Amino acid sequence: MFREDQQAQAKIWFLQQIAFVVLNGSSTKLIKPEAIVLIGRTTENGKSQVLDMMEGLLPPEAVSSIPPHRFDDDNKMRMLIGVGLNTSGELSTGAIAGDRFEEAVTGGRLDVRGAYWPEVVQFRPQALQLLAGNKLPPFNGGFDRGVKRRLAAIDFLRTIPEPERIVDIRKRIAREEPDLLLAWALSAAPHPSRTRL
């Protein structure tokens, strides 16, 4: 994915840190919680493989797939209760409600109500928000400082040539090499000699 990218090692290290945060469920407990946006302006650049690989770190019931432009839908937001990772493979052109987005990223208290359950349910999201798209999404009220500080983006600059592609690599890693995936994620555990997450 990052061949010939001058920032390849930094990007790989950042992905390892993300994997560790997914594993230990600390996303909303970080000093500066952020949603991670994988940006690739071309197709076949590895973004979706990263999403699926990260999903493979957790059991299926601990993963949701709610696009951020649906965060204003209480029925969708209720699906975040108890999950550790929320992924969205394509960012919509629909504007995102900035306040709901910030609460989802930081673990702020949310009140949700549904069509078939009239009582209000309060919860604090715990899921790391891992999103992918070809550009940053629009936000209601604009792309202000509050929104910017809640986003961390990784650019995927390279289209992977067809001869280099491995069919279902993302699922194969999680299914066939879960021990290596786990070791890779755990190798990013904070250590006194390293920069903290």
MDAnalysis code that builds the backbone (N, CA, C; Angstrom):
import MDAnalysis as mda
import numpy as np

u = mda.Universe.empty(591, n_residues=197, atom_resindex=np.repeat(np.arange(197), 3), trajectory=True)
u.add_TopologyAttr("name", ["N", "CA", "C"] * 197)
u.add_TopologyAttr("resid", np.arange(1, 198))
u.add_TopologyAttr("resname", ["MET", "PHE", "ARG", "GLU", "ASP", "GLN", "GLN", "ALA", "GLN", "ALA", "LYS", "ILE", "TRP", "PHE", "LEU", "GLN", "GLN", "ILE", "ALA", "PHE", "VAL", "VAL", "LEU", "ASN", "GLY", "SER", "SER", "THR", "LYS", "LEU", "ILE", "LYS", "PRO", "GLU", "ALA", "ILE", "VAL", "LEU", "ILE", "GLY", "ARG", "THR", "THR", "GLU", "ASN", "GLY", "LYS", "SER", "GLN", "VAL", "LEU", "ASP", "MET", "MET", "GLU", "GLY", "LEU", "LEU", "PRO", "PRO", "GLU", "ALA", "VAL", "SER", "SER", "ILE", "PRO", "PRO", "HIS", "ARG", "PHE", "ASP", "ASP", "ASP", "ASN", "LYS", "MET", "ARG", "MET", "LEU", "ILE", "GLY", "VAL", "GLY", "LEU", "ASN", "THR", "SER", "GLY", "GLU", "LEU", "SER", "THR", "GLY", "ALA", "ILE", "ALA", "GLY", "ASP", "ARG", "PHE", "GLU", "GLU", "ALA", "VAL", "THR", "GLY", "GLY", "ARG", "LEU", "ASP", "VAL", "ARG", "GLY", "ALA", "TYR", "TRP", "PRO", "GLU", "VAL", "VAL", "GLN", "PHE", "ARG", "PRO", "GLN", "ALA", "LEU", "GLN", "LEU", "LEU", "ALA", "GLY", "ASN", "LYS", "LEU", "PRO", "PRO", "PHE", "ASN", "GLY", "GLY", "PHE", "ASP", "ARG", "GLY", "VAL", "LYS", "ARG", "ARG", "LEU", "ALA", "ALA", "ILE", "ASP", "PHE", "LEU", "ARG", "THR", "ILE", "PRO", "GLU", "PRO", "GLU", "ARG", "ILE", "VAL", "ASP", "ILE", "ARG", "LYS", "ARG", "ILE", "ALA", "ARG", "GLU", "GLU", "PRO", "ASP", "LEU", "LEU", "LEU", "ALA", "TRP", "ALA", "LEU", "SER", "ALA", "ALA", "PRO", "HIS", "PRO", "SER", "ARG", "THR", "ARG", "LEU"])
u.atoms.positions = np.array([
    [0.818, -1.207, 0.000],
    [0.000, 0.000, 0.000],
    [0.851, 1.256, 0.000],
    [1.904, 1.247, 0.790],
    [2.687, 2.466, 0.977],
    [4.051, 2.412, 0.278],
    [4.200, 1.526, -0.685],
    [5.464, 1.430, -1.403],
    [5.802, 2.780, -2.039],
    [7.048, 3.182, -1.911],
    [7.563, 4.442, -2.461],
    [6.954, 5.683, -1.797],
    [6.243, 5.494, -0.708],
    [5.697, 6.625, 0.055],
    [6.763, 7.037, 1.070],
    [7.165, 8.291, 1.048],
    [8.209, 8.742, 1.958],
    [7.792, 8.636, 3.426],
    [6.504, 8.592, 3.676],
    [6.008, 8.479, 5.044],
    [5.545, 7.061, 5.376],
    [5.997, 6.092, 4.616],
    [5.516, 4.713, 4.766],
    [5.648, 4.203, 6.192],
    [6.824, 4.324, 6.800],
    [7.028, 3.782, 8.139],
    [6.143, 4.473, 9.169],
    [5.993, 5.780, 9.050],
    [5.133, 6.516, 9.983],
    [3.682, 6.082, 9.829],
    [3.240, 5.844, 8.610],
    [1.853, 5.418, 8.375],
    [1.610, 4.010, 8.909],
    [2.575, 3.126, 8.686],
    [2.442, 1.756, 9.210],
    [2.398, 1.785, 10.734],
    [3.257, 2.585, 11.349],
    [3.271, 2.697, 12.808],
    [1.942, 3.251, 13.315],
    [1.397, 4.233, 12.627],
    [0.107, 4.800, 13.024],
    [-0.998, 3.750, 12.929],
    [-0.997, 2.954, 11.867],
    [-1.997, 1.881, 11.741],
    [-1.838, 0.854, 12.863],
    [-0.606, 0.561, 13.253],
    [-0.388, -0.362, 14.376],
    [-0.976, 0.217, 15.659],
    [-0.776, 1.500, 15.884],
    [-1.337, 2.134, 17.073],
    [-2.866, 2.079, 17.046],
    [-3.445, 2.291, 15.877],
    [-4.900, 2.202, 15.745],
    [-5.357, 0.792, 16.103],
    [-4.654, -0.214, 15.591],
    [-5.008, -1.605, 15.880],
    [-4.938, -1.872, 17.383],
    [-3.915, -1.342, 18.047],
    [-3.804, -1.537, 19.497],
    [-4.972, -0.876, 20.228],
    [-5.333, 0.321, 19.815],
    [-6.455, 1.031, 20.451],
    [-7.752, 0.255, 20.247],
    [-7.945, -0.307, 19.054],
    [-9.134, -1.141, 18.792],
    [-9.144, -2.330, 19.745],
    [-7.993, -2.988, 19.894],
    [-7.904, -4.174, 20.754],
    [-8.206, -3.879, 22.216],
    [-7.642, -2.796, 22.733],
    [-7.817, -2.573, 24.167],
    [-8.996, -1.662, 24.504],
    [-9.736, -1.220, 23.493],
    [-10.964, -0.460, 23.742],
    [-10.751, 0.900, 24.369],
    [-9.615, 1.542, 24.056],
    [-9.308, 2.808, 24.719],
    [-9.584, 4.045, 23.867],
    [-10.252, 3.899, 22.744],
    [-10.411, 5.017, 21.814],
    [-10.961, 6.277, 22.462],
    [-12.074, 6.165, 23.163],
    [-12.695, 7.358, 23.752],
    [-12.044, 7.759, 25.065],
    [-11.069, 6.973, 25.530],
    [-10.377, 7.287, 26.777],
    [-9.035, 7.979, 26.534],
    [-8.652, 8.118, 25.278],
    [-7.392, 8.778, 24.963],
    [-7.452, 10.253, 25.346],
    [-6.305, 10.866, 25.561],
    [-6.260, 12.288, 25.897],
    [-6.876, 13.111, 24.776],
    [-6.605, 12.717, 23.532],
    [-7.137, 13.438, 22.377],
    [-7.798, 12.432, 21.431],
    [-9.030, 12.005, 21.729],
    [-9.683, 11.022, 20.861],
    [-9.940, 11.604, 19.464],
    [-9.708, 10.769, 18.451],
    [-9.921, 11.201, 17.076],
    [-10.571, 10.093, 16.272],
    [-11.363, 10.491, 15.281],
    [-11.822, 9.560, 14.260],
    [-10.694, 9.448, 13.247],
    [-10.479, 8.262, 12.734],
    [-9.426, 8.043, 11.751],
    [-10.080, 7.984, 10.378],
    [-9.558, 8.785, 9.446],
    [-10.088, 8.807, 8.086],
    [-8.992, 8.346, 7.136],
    [-9.270, 7.263, 6.422],
    [-8.355, 6.759, 5.404],
    [-8.747, 7.422, 4.090],
    [-7.867, 8.251, 3.550],
    [-8.165, 9.023, 2.349],
    [-7.392, 8.452, 1.168],
    [-8.113, 8.087, 0.126],
    [-7.478, 7.624, -1.104],
    [-8.250, 8.155, -2.290],
    [-7.612, 8.988, -3.072],
    [-8.320, 9.632, -4.171],
    [-8.498, 8.704, -5.367],
    [-7.804, 7.565, -5.364],
    [-7.969, 6.566, -6.421],
    [-8.548, 5.295, -5.807],
    [-8.924, 4.367, -6.639],
    [-9.432, 3.081, -6.143],
    [-8.277, 2.084, -6.029],
    [-8.573, 0.940, -5.430],
    [-7.606, -0.159, -5.299],
    [-6.307, 0.300, -4.625],
    [-6.475, 1.023, -3.511],
    [-5.292, 1.533, -2.825],
    [-5.100, 0.945, -1.434],
    [-5.974, 0.053, -1.002],
    [-5.791, -0.647, 0.260],
    [-6.650, -0.182, 1.421],
    [-7.450, 0.883, 1.224],
    [-8.270, 1.391, 2.336],
    [-9.221, 0.329, 2.870],
    [-9.954, -0.329, 1.978],
    [-10.950, -1.305, 2.445],
    [-10.286, -2.521, 3.077],
    [-9.073, -2.853, 2.627],
    [-8.350, -3.958, 3.249],
    [-8.005, -3.623, 4.690],
    [-7.631, -2.381, 4.935],
    [-7.317, -1.956, 6.306],
    [-8.571, -2.026, 7.168],
    [-9.718, -1.564, 6.638],
    [-10.969, -1.621, 7.407],
    [-11.274, -3.059, 7.818],
    [-11.224, -3.976, 6.852],
    [-11.558, -5.374, 7.148],
    [-10.546, -6.011, 8.094],
    [-9.278, -5.654, 7.943],
    [-8.258, -6.207, 8.825],
    [-8.503, -5.762, 10.268],
    [-8.843, -4.485, 10.442],
    [-9.128, -3.978, 11.788],
    [-10.379, -4.645, 12.367],
    [-11.383, -4.867, 11.530],
    [-12.586, -5.560, 11.998],
    [-12.245, -6.964, 12.476],
    [-11.243, -7.585, 11.859],
    [-10.846, -8.936, 12.235],
    [-10.219, -9.042, 13.617],
    [-9.900, -7.896, 14.223],
    [-9.329, -7.908, 15.579],
    [-10.387, -8.168, 16.652],
    [-11.652, -7.955, 16.318],
    [-12.735, -8.068, 17.300],
    [-13.772, -9.089, 16.834],
    [-14.551, -9.641, 17.765],
    [-15.648, -10.519, 17.347],
    [-16.693, -9.701, 16.581],
    [-17.442, -10.319, 15.670],
    [-18.403, -9.587, 14.836],
    [-19.388, -8.726, 15.627],
    [-19.813, -9.184, 16.804],
    [-20.798, -8.419, 17.583],
    [-20.202, -7.155, 18.205],
    [-18.880, -7.005, 18.155],
    [-18.229, -5.816, 18.710],
    [-17.905, -4.780, 17.638],
    [-18.426, -5.018, 16.418],
    [-18.166, -4.120, 15.290],
    [-19.488, -3.652, 14.704],
    [-19.565, -2.354, 14.401],
    [-20.738, -1.811, 13.709],
    [-20.262, -1.097, 12.450],
    [-21.202, -0.793, 11.591],
    [-20.865, -0.108, 10.343],
    [-21.902, 0.969, 10.082],
    [-21.749, 2.084, 10.782],
    [-22.694, 3.190, 10.666],
    [-21.949, 4.373, 10.052],
    [-22.362, 4.814, 8.857],
    [-21.687, 5.970, 8.266],
    [-21.972, 7.222, 9.087],
    [-20.999, 8.125, 9.209],
    [-21.166, 9.278, 10.089],
    [-22.292, 10.224, 9.698],
    [-22.696, 10.230, 8.424],
    [-23.815, 11.104, 8.063],
    [-25.141, 10.577, 8.610],
    [-25.135, 9.363, 9.185],
    [-26.345, 8.789, 9.805],
    [-26.322, 8.911, 11.321],
    [-25.331, 9.617, 11.882],
    [-25.236, 9.755, 13.333],
    [-26.400, 10.535, 13.934],
    [-27.148, 11.254, 13.123],
    [-28.314, 11.967, 13.657],
    [-29.549, 11.074, 13.724],
    [-29.424, 9.807, 13.304],
    [-30.511, 8.828, 13.335],
    [-30.370, 7.994, 14.614],
    [-31.298, 8.183, 15.555],
    [-31.217, 7.472, 16.833],
    [-31.204, 5.955, 16.663],
    [-31.956, 5.438, 15.689],
    [-31.971, 3.988, 15.475],
    [-30.586, 3.477, 15.089],
    [-29.877, 4.252, 14.285],
    [-28.513, 3.864, 13.903],
    [-27.552, 4.026, 15.083],
    [-27.670, 5.140, 15.799],
    [-26.759, 5.392, 16.906],
    [-26.881, 4.351, 18.010],
    [-28.069, 3.826, 18.177],
    [-28.250, 2.799, 19.215],
    [-27.390, 1.566, 18.923],
    [-27.064, 1.366, 17.643],
    [-26.227, 0.222, 17.260],
    [-24.779, 0.373, 17.736],
    [-24.416, 1.563, 18.210],
    [-23.069, 1.768, 18.748],
    [-22.920, 1.270, 20.187],
    [-24.039, 0.989, 20.836],
    [-23.973, 0.553, 22.225],
    [-23.204, -0.768, 22.316],
    [-22.132, -0.754, 23.101],
    [-21.374, -1.977, 23.358],
    [-20.385, -2.389, 22.279],
    [-20.179, -1.580, 21.237],
    [-19.221, -1.983, 20.203],
    [-17.904, -1.240, 20.387],
    [-16.824, -1.850, 19.913],
    [-15.493, -1.269, 20.068],
    [-14.938, -0.643, 18.810],
    [-15.586, -0.913, 17.663],
    [-15.107, -0.372, 16.390],
    [-16.296, -0.104, 15.484],
    [-16.333, 1.091, 14.930],
    [-17.339, 1.439, 13.923],
    [-16.596, 1.817, 12.650],
    [-16.927, 1.128, 11.557],
    [-16.270, 1.400, 10.285],
    [-17.283, 1.889, 9.265],
    [-16.795, 2.679, 8.339],
    [-17.618, 3.107, 7.208],
    [-16.715, 3.143, 5.996],
    [-17.061, 2.348, 4.987],
    [-16.216, 2.191, 3.813],
    [-16.273, 3.310, 2.809],
    [-17.351, 4.038, 2.769],
    [-17.432, 5.166, 1.845],
    [-18.127, 6.320, 2.534],
    [-17.480, 7.440, 2.547],
    [-18.067, 8.627, 3.153],
    [-19.032, 9.269, 2.166],
    [-20.226, 9.561, 2.634],
    [-21.267, 10.135, 1.795],
    [-20.997, 11.613, 1.543],
    [-21.683, 12.127, 0.538],
    [-21.620, 13.572, 0.310],
    [-22.579, 14.300, 1.243],
    [-23.428, 13.544, 1.976],
    [-24.347, 14.153, 2.940],
    [-23.579, 14.730, 4.119],
    [-24.027, 15.878, 4.601],
    [-23.326, 16.553, 5.700],
    [-23.486, 15.782, 7.007],
    [-22.460, 15.842, 7.821],
    [-22.426, 15.163, 9.117],
    [-22.780, 16.158, 10.210],
    [-23.618, 15.705, 11.142],
    [-23.959, 16.544, 12.295],
    [-22.743, 16.595, 13.220],
    [-22.095, 17.749, 13.277],
    [-20.842, 17.882, 14.004],
    [-20.930, 17.557, 15.481],
    [-22.038, 17.950, 16.146],
    [-22.145, 17.689, 17.581],
    [-22.270, 16.201, 17.865],
    [-23.080, 15.493, 17.095],
    [-23.231, 14.039, 17.284],
    [-21.926, 13.312, 16.952],
    [-21.257, 13.787, 15.914],
    [-19.987, 13.193, 15.521],
    [-18.973, 13.323, 16.658],
    [-18.882, 14.505, 17.235],
    [-17.936, 14.732, 18.324],
    [-18.261, 13.851, 19.530],
    [-19.538, 13.700, 19.859],
    [-19.916, 12.849, 20.990],
    [-19.547, 11.387, 20.716],
    [-19.731, 10.944, 19.466],
    [-19.378, 9.561, 19.117],
    [-17.879, 9.336, 19.212],
    [-17.092, 10.324, 18.813],
    [-15.636, 10.195, 18.818],
    [-15.069, 10.274, 20.231],
    [-15.618, 11.164, 21.045],
    [-15.051, 11.408, 22.374],
    [-15.691, 10.594, 23.495],
    [-16.783, 9.891, 23.195],
    [-17.463, 9.121, 24.242],
    [-18.367, 9.974, 25.100],
    [-18.857, 11.065, 24.521],
    [-19.797, 11.919, 25.252],
    [-21.143, 11.230, 25.435],
    [-21.886, 11.664, 26.426],
    [-23.187, 11.044, 26.712],
    [-24.177, 11.348, 25.585],
    [-24.815, 10.303, 25.088],
    [-25.811, 10.437, 24.033],
    [-27.166, 9.959, 24.524],
    [-28.205, 10.676, 24.162],
    [-29.579, 10.258, 24.410],
    [-30.149, 9.788, 23.080],
    [-30.648, 8.555, 23.036],
    [-31.237, 8.037, 21.801],
    [-32.619, 7.475, 22.095],
    [-33.481, 7.626, 21.127],
    [-34.851, 7.138, 21.213],
    [-35.172, 6.514, 19.861],
    [-36.001, 5.499, 19.835],
    [-36.352, 4.849, 18.572],
    [-37.839, 4.804, 18.340],
    [-38.195, 4.448, 17.119],
    [-39.602, 4.405, 16.745],
    [-40.373, 3.362, 17.554],
    [-39.735, 2.240, 17.891],
    [-40.429, 1.156, 18.574],
    [-40.059, 1.040, 20.041],
    [-39.235, 1.933, 20.544],
    [-38.893, 1.950, 21.962],
    [-38.934, 3.396, 22.420],
    [-40.059, 3.801, 23.006],
    [-40.275, 5.212, 23.337],
    [-39.371, 5.756, 24.452],
    [-38.822, 4.894, 25.288],
    [-37.985, 5.395, 26.371],
    [-36.645, 5.888, 25.811],
    [-36.102, 6.883, 26.449],
    [-34.794, 7.416, 26.069],
    [-33.712, 6.540, 26.685],
    [-32.745, 6.161, 25.885],
    [-31.612, 5.372, 26.348],
    [-30.388, 6.284, 26.332],
    [-29.678, 6.338, 27.455],
    [-28.436, 7.112, 27.529],
    [-27.255, 6.156, 27.518],
    [-26.235, 6.517, 26.753],
    [-25.020, 5.708, 26.740],
    [-23.848, 6.575, 26.289],
    [-22.656, 6.058, 26.536],
    [-21.438, 6.714, 26.073],
    [-20.770, 5.803, 25.040],
    [-20.661, 6.247, 23.794],
    [-20.000, 5.415, 22.779],
    [-18.560, 5.113, 23.174],
    [-18.114, 3.926, 22.825],
    [-16.742, 3.507, 23.106],
    [-15.986, 3.153, 21.832],
    [-16.685, 3.135, 20.713],
    [-16.092, 2.648, 19.470],
    [-15.107, 3.632, 18.859],
    [-14.015, 3.096, 18.356],
    [-13.127, 3.887, 17.520],
    [-13.834, 4.067, 16.179],
    [-13.847, 5.284, 15.676],
    [-14.479, 5.584, 14.394],
    [-13.408, 5.506, 13.309],
    [-13.510, 4.489, 12.450],
    [-12.545, 4.264, 11.371],
    [-13.283, 4.397, 10.049],
    [-12.996, 5.450, 9.324],
    [-13.747, 5.813, 8.129],
    [-12.832, 5.819, 6.914],
    [-13.411, 5.602, 5.734],
    [-12.625, 5.631, 4.507],
    [-13.395, 6.365, 3.423],
    [-12.681, 7.101, 2.603],
    [-13.304, 7.822, 1.500],
    [-12.261, 8.439, 0.605],
    [-12.741, 9.110, -0.448],
    [-11.782, 9.743, -1.352],
    [-11.542, 11.215, -1.022],
    [-12.255, 11.720, -0.012],
    [-12.003, 13.063, 0.494],
    [-12.670, 13.195, 1.853],
    [-12.316, 14.231, 2.579],
    [-12.939, 14.457, 3.880],
    [-14.419, 14.790, 3.687],
    [-15.274, 14.324, 4.589],
    [-16.711, 14.570, 4.442],
    [-17.095, 15.994, 4.829],
    [-18.235, 16.484, 4.335],
    [-18.718, 17.805, 4.766],
    [-19.409, 17.697, 6.130],
    [-19.392, 18.802, 6.862],
    [-20.021, 18.861, 8.178],
    [-21.035, 19.986, 8.221],
    [-22.177, 19.744, 8.887],
    [-23.133, 20.823, 9.133],
    [-22.417, 21.909, 9.927],
    [-22.565, 23.135, 9.519],
    [-21.899, 24.227, 10.224],
    [-20.466, 24.431, 9.786],
    [-20.003, 23.645, 8.814],
    [-18.660, 23.840, 8.276],
    [-17.592, 23.016, 8.966],
    [-16.415, 23.113, 8.415],
    [-15.264, 22.345, 8.879],
    [-14.480, 23.214, 9.853],
    [-15.026, 23.362, 11.068],
    [-14.426, 24.284, 12.033],
    [-13.297, 23.631, 12.832],
    [-12.698, 24.396, 13.735],
    [-11.578, 23.913, 14.537],
    [-11.955, 22.713, 15.396],
    [-13.185, 22.720, 15.924],
    [-13.642, 21.609, 16.755],
    [-13.689, 20.302, 15.985],
    [-14.131, 20.378, 14.728],
    [-14.180, 19.180, 13.882],
    [-12.759, 18.749, 13.522],
    [-11.928, 19.695, 13.125],
    [-10.558, 19.372, 12.700],
    [-9.777, 18.633, 13.780],
    [-9.960, 19.032, 15.033],
    [-9.170, 18.382, 16.085],
    [-9.675, 16.982, 16.409],
    [-10.813, 16.597, 15.853],
    [-11.354, 15.252, 16.077],
    [-11.105, 14.311, 14.905],
    [-10.295, 14.745, 13.942],
    [-9.996, 13.914, 12.773],
    [-8.497, 13.717, 12.626],
    [-8.108, 12.501, 12.295],
    [-6.736, 12.202, 11.896],
    [-6.820, 11.452, 10.579],
    [-6.136, 11.941, 9.572],
    [-6.234, 11.345, 8.237],
    [-4.924, 10.675, 7.836],
    [-5.068, 9.583, 7.100],
    [-3.927, 8.894, 6.497],
    [-4.181, 8.866, 5.003],
    [-3.239, 9.376, 4.231],
    [-3.366, 9.363, 2.769],
    [-2.858, 8.050, 2.196],
    [-3.669, 7.458, 1.334],
    [-3.300, 6.271, 0.572],
    [-3.056, 6.753, -0.853],
    [-1.788, 6.927, -1.203],
    [-1.425, 7.621, -2.435],
    [-1.242, 6.702, -3.635],
    [-1.143, 5.408, -3.404],
    [-0.747, 4.484, -4.464],
    [-1.885, 3.550, -4.866],
    [-2.162, 3.488, -6.151],
    [-3.049, 2.449, -6.662],
    [-2.215, 1.182, -6.800],
    [-2.663, 0.109, -6.170],
    [-1.886, -1.136, -6.190],
    [-2.054, -1.800, -7.556],
    [-0.956, -2.029, -8.289],
    [-1.057, -2.657, -9.612],
    [-1.677, -4.048, -9.516],
    [-2.425, -4.427, -10.524],
    [-3.150, -5.701, -10.506],
    [-2.267, -6.905, -10.191],
    [-1.050, -7.012, -10.754],
    [-0.225, -8.187, -10.431],
    [0.148, -8.292, -8.947],
    [0.094, -7.178, -8.221],
    [0.461, -7.172, -6.796],
    [-0.723, -7.444, -5.877],
    [-1.926, -7.444, -6.414],
    [-3.113, -7.616, -5.574],
    [-3.299, -9.081, -5.199],
    [-3.705, -9.298, -3.948],
    [-4.002, -10.641, -3.454],
    [-5.484, -10.673, -3.105],
    [-6.202, -11.563, -3.747],
    [-7.651, -11.644, -3.549],
    [-7.970, -11.908, -2.083],
    [-8.864, -11.089, -1.531],
    [-9.331, -11.233, -0.146],
    [-8.204, -11.197, 0.886],
    [-7.142, -10.465, 0.613],
    [-6.019, -10.401, 1.556],
    [-6.475, -9.954, 2.936],
    [-7.408, -9.013, 2.972],
    [-7.864, -8.472, 4.256],
    [-8.519, -9.534, 5.113],
    [-9.357, -10.378, 4.499],
    [-10.051, -11.413, 5.260],
    [-9.121, -12.576, 5.561],
    [-8.206, -12.853, 4.631],
    [-7.275, -13.956, 4.841],
    [-6.351, -13.686, 6.019],
    [-5.915, -12.438, 6.170],
    [-5.023, -12.115, 7.293],
    [-5.739, -12.394, 8.610],
    [-6.958, -11.885, 8.738],
    [-7.708, -12.070, 9.987],
    [-8.073, -13.537, 10.222],
    [-8.359, -14.273, 9.153],
    [-8.796, -15.660, 9.291],
    [-7.624, -16.636, 9.421],
    [-6.580, -16.441, 8.596],
    [-5.490, -17.415, 8.531],
    [-4.299, -17.074, 9.420],
    [-4.146, -15.788, 9.765],
    [-2.997, -15.382, 10.558],
    [-3.405, -14.485, 11.731],
    [-4.433, -14.907, 12.485],
    [-4.890, -14.035, 13.574],
    [-3.821, -13.803, 14.633],
    [-2.939, -14.796, 14.841],
    [-1.877, -14.625, 15.840],
    [-0.888, -13.544, 15.413],
    [-0.573, -13.486, 14.115],
    [0.347, -12.458, 13.629],
    [-0.307, -11.080, 13.659],
    [-1.588, -11.023, 13.330],
    [-2.323, -9.757, 13.388],
    [-2.373, -9.249, 14.822],
    [-2.646, -10.141, 15.746],
    [-2.691, -9.774, 17.165],
    [-1.320, -9.297, 17.655],
    [-0.271, -10.016, 17.290],
    [1.083, -9.624, 17.699],
    [1.456, -8.265, 17.109],
    [1.060, -8.028, 15.855],
    [1.338, -6.750, 15.195],
    [0.656, -5.610, 15.951],
    [-0.601, -5.817, 16.340],
    [-1.331, -4.785, 17.080],
    [-0.727, -4.574, 18.467],
    [-0.403, -5.652, 19.158],
    [0.139, -5.534, 20.514],
    [1.532, -4.911, 20.541],
    [2.240, -5.006, 19.412],
    [3.583, -4.409, 19.376],
    [3.526, -2.887, 19.463],
    [2.347, -2.297, 19.331],
    [2.190, -0.842, 19.458],
    [1.789, -0.426, 20.868],
    [1.783, -1.378, 21.801],
    [1.430, -1.016, 23.186],
    [2.380, 0.065, 23.678],
    [1.866, 1.057, 24.410],
    [2.727, 2.142, 24.901],
    [3.898, 1.595, 25.713],
    [5.031, 2.214, 25.513],
    [6.261, 1.831, 26.185],
    [6.971, 3.128, 26.579],
    [7.632, 3.173, 27.712],
    [8.258, 4.435, 28.148],
    [9.201, 5.057, 27.114],
    [9.816, 4.248, 26.268],
    [10.774, 4.795, 25.312],
    [10.101, 5.300, 24.036],
    [8.786, 5.072, 23.904],
    [8.067, 5.482, 22.700],
    [7.196, 6.687, 22.968],
    [6.809, 7.331, 21.871],
    [5.842, 8.426, 21.966],
    [4.509, 7.820, 22.329],
    [3.818, 8.416, 23.277],
    [2.512, 7.913, 23.704],
    [1.461, 8.158, 22.639],
    [0.397, 7.334, 22.681],
    [-0.717, 7.488, 21.742],
    [-1.420, 8.803, 21.988],
])
